[in-house]
Amino acid sequence: MTREEYVRKVKEIMINKNPYGQYHKQNFDHFNSLGEFTPVNSSIINNMPSGYIIVTEQVYEMLRAVQEATNSTGQEFPFFLYGRELPGNVVEFNQFMSASNDRRGTQASFNQAMVTDLQNRLRNNNGTGMVVCHGHSHPAQKNNPYHQNFSLGDLTTYMQMNQENAVFKNRQAELMGCVVTSTGDVNFIFYDNVNNNFYRFTNVYVRDMSGNLIPASCYGLNQRQEYQQRM
C-alpha cells in the first residue's frame, strides 16, 4: 500500500472499530488540514483487554532522559526498546537503543543495520516471545494543547512498519509503539494485525533492582504520582 492508503486505513479502523468512532471522525474532520500531524485522542483508543507493560529500572531511566532532553531542546527523539512477552499478555522491555543521531528527523526507522541487528536478536532468542517497541518523544508546544497524544502519522507508521517488515507481519516478533510525553507519561500502543485494531496499555510498571513493580504514569492516569503519595 502507499502511505496515503495506510493513512486511510488507520482512519477507517479508528472510526469503524472503536466505540468512540464518531468522536474520532469528528476529530479527523476538524483537523483535516494538519494531515498526518492530526492528533488522535489517546483517551479513547481501545484498551488492551488484559496484560500490562514492564520496563526495567535502567530502561525507565533512559526514557526519563529522553523526556528531559526533549523538554530542553524542543525536539523529538526516536528510540527502540527490546524485550519479551511473558505469560498473561505481559511484555517486559529490558534494552534501550537510540534510533538516530539525526535529530532533524522525528521518526525511527528500520534501516539495513537495524534489520540485521533484529535478525541476529531473533536467532539468539530462538525467535520466541521477542517484542520490539518503536518509540519517540513529544515536546511541549505552547500553541498546541494536543501534543500529549499520538498523531495520525504515528499510528500510520506503526501500521506500515508492521505490514512491510516480514518479521512483524508474520509475527516472528511483535511490534509496539510508544510516545514519551513532555510530562513524563510513557504511552504504549499495539497494532494487532490479526484483528486490524489499535490497543493501548493503561498499566505500566518499572521493575526496580529488588524486583518490585512500581507504577509508571501513562495516558494522563498519574499512577506513579498516586503511588508516591501513598508511600
C-alpha positions in Angstrom: 0.0 0.0 0.0 1.0 3.6 -0.5 1.5 5.9 2.5 -1.8 7.6 1.7 -3.6 4.2 1.7 -2.1 3.4 5.1 -3.4 6.8 6.4 -6.9 6.0 5.1 -6.8 2.5 6.7 -5.9 3.9 10.1 -8.8 6.4 9.9 -11.2 3.6 9.0 -10.0 1.5 11.9 -10.4 4.3 14.4 -13.8 5.3 13.1 -15.3 1.8 12.5 -13.7 -0.4 15.1 -13.8 1.8 18.1 -16.8 2.5 20.4 -15.9 6.2 20.2 -15.6 6.1 16.4 -17.9 9.1 15.9 -15.6 11.3 18.0 -12.5 10.1 16.1 -14.3 11.0 12.9 -15.2 14.5 14.2 -11.5 14.9 15.2 -10.2 13.8 11.8 -12.6 16.2 10.0 -11.8 19.1 12.3 -8.0 18.7 12.0 -8.1 17.6 8.3 -5.7 20.4 7.2 -3.0 19.1 9.5 -2.7 15.8 7.6 -0.5 13.3 9.4 0.0 15.8 12.3 -3.6 15.4 13.2 -3.8 14.4 16.9 -5.5 11.2 17.8 -7.4 11.4 21.1 -5.4 8.9 23.2 -8.0 8.8 25.9 -10.5 7.0 23.6 -8.2 4.4 22.0 -9.4 0.9 22.8 -7.9 -0.5 26.0 -5.9 -3.8 25.8 -8.4 -6.2 27.4 -5.7 -7.8 29.6 -2.0 -7.6 30.4 0.5 -4.8 31.2 3.9 -3.4 30.4 7.1 -3.7 32.5 10.2 -1.7 31.9 13.4 -2.3 33.8 14.7 0.5 36.0 17.6 1.0 33.6 15.2 1.4 30.6 13.0 3.7 32.6 16.0 5.9 33.4 16.7 6.2 29.7 13.1 7.1 29.0 13.3 9.8 31.6 16.5 11.1 30.0 14.6 11.2 26.6 11.9 13.3 28.3 14.5 15.7 29.8 16.3 16.1 26.5 13.1 16.6 24.6 12.0 19.3 27.0 15.3 21.1 27.0 15.7 21.0 23.2 12.1 21.1 22.0 12.9 18.2 19.6 11.6 14.7 19.2 14.0 11.8 20.0 13.4 8.4 18.4 14.4 5.1 20.1 13.8 1.4 20.1 13.1 -0.9 23.1 13.7 -4.6 23.0 12.1 -7.2 25.3 10.0 -10.3 25.5 6.4 -11.4 26.0 5.6 -13.1 29.3 2.6 -15.2 30.2 -0.7 -13.4 30.7 -0.1 -10.9 27.9 2.7 -9.1 29.9 5.5 -7.5 28.0 8.9 -6.6 29.7 11.4 -4.3 28.0 15.0 -4.6 29.2 17.0 -2.9 26.5 17.0 0.7 25.1 18.6 1.8 21.8 18.7 5.3 20.4 17.5 5.1 16.9 19.1 8.0 15.2 21.8 10.6 15.6 19.9 12.9 13.1 17.5 15.0 15.2 16.2 16.7 12.2 14.0 13.7 11.6 11.4 12.6 14.0 10.8 9.0 13.0 12.7 6.0 13.9 13.1 3.5 11.1 14.5 0.1 10.3 17.5 0.7 8.1 19.6 -2.2 6.9 21.8 -2.1 10.0 18.7 -2.3 12.3 17.2 -5.2 10.2 20.5 -7.1 10.5 20.6 -6.4 14.3 16.9 -7.6 14.6 17.6 -10.8 12.7 20.6 -11.5 15.0 18.4 -10.9 18.0 15.8 -13.3 16.7 18.4 -16.0 16.2 19.8 -15.5 19.7 16.3 -15.6 21.2 15.3 -18.6 19.1 12.5 -16.4 17.6 10.3 -16.9 20.6 8.5 -14.2 22.5 10.5 -11.2 21.3 8.9 -7.8 21.3 10.3 -4.6 19.7 9.0 -1.1 20.5 9.3 1.7 18.1 9.2 4.9 20.2 9.7 8.6 20.2 9.1 11.7 22.3 6.7 14.6 22.0 7.9 18.0 23.2 5.5 20.6 24.8 4.2 23.1 22.3 2.7 26.4 23.6 0.1 26.7 20.9 -0.7 23.0 20.7 -2.7 21.5 23.6 -2.8 18.2 21.8 0.9 17.3 21.9 0.4 14.6 24.6 -1.5 12.5 22.1 -0.3 10.2 19.3 -0.6 11.7 15.9 -2.2 10.2 12.8 1.2 9.8 11.4 2.4 7.9 14.4 -0.3 5.3 14.1 0.3 5.1 10.3 4.0 4.5 10.8 3.3 1.7 13.3 0.9 0.0 10.9 3.3 0.5 7.9 6.3 -0.9 9.8 4.2 -3.9 10.9 2.9 -4.7 7.4 6.1 -4.1 5.4 8.6 -5.9 7.6 8.1 -9.7 7.3 9.4 -10.3 10.9 6.4 -8.3 12.3 3.8 -9.2 9.6 4.4 -12.9 10.2 4.7 -12.3 14.0 8.2 -13.8 14.4 8.4 -10.8 16.7 5.8 -8.4 18.0 5.9 -4.7 17.3 4.6 -2.0 19.6 4.7 1.8 19.6 5.4 4.3 22.4 5.3 8.0 23.0 7.2 9.7 25.9 5.3 12.9 26.6 6.7 16.2 28.0 5.1 15.4 31.4 6.8 12.0 31.6 4.0 9.7 30.7 5.1 6.6 28.9 2.2 5.6 26.5 2.4 2.2 24.8 0.2 1.2 21.9 -0.2 -2.1 20.0 -1.4 -2.6 16.4 -2.9 -6.1 16.2 -2.5 -7.1 12.5 -4.9 -10.1 13.0 -7.8 -8.1 14.4 -6.7 -4.9 12.5 -7.1 -2.7 15.5 -5.1 -0.5 17.9 -5.0 -1.0 21.6 -3.4 1.0 24.4 -1.8 -0.4 27.6 -3.1 1.6 30.6 -0.9 -0.2 33.2 2.9 0.3 33.0 5.3 -0.7 35.7 9.0 -0.2 36.5 10.9 -3.2 37.8 13.4 -1.9 40.3 16.7 -3.6 41.3 14.9 -5.6 44.0 12.3 -6.9 41.6 9.5 -4.7 42.9 7.0 -3.4 40.4 6.4 0.4 40.7 3.6 2.1 38.7 4.7 4.5 35.9 2.3 7.1 34.7 0.7 6.7 31.3 -2.1 8.4 29.3 -2.6 11.1 32.0 -3.6 8.5 34.6 -0.9 9.6 37.1 -0.3 6.1 38.6 3.3 6.9 39.6 2.2 10.1 41.4 -0.6 8.3 43.2 1.8 5.5 44.2 4.4 8.0 45.6 1.7 9.8 47.6 0.7 6.5 49.3 4.3 5.8 50.3 
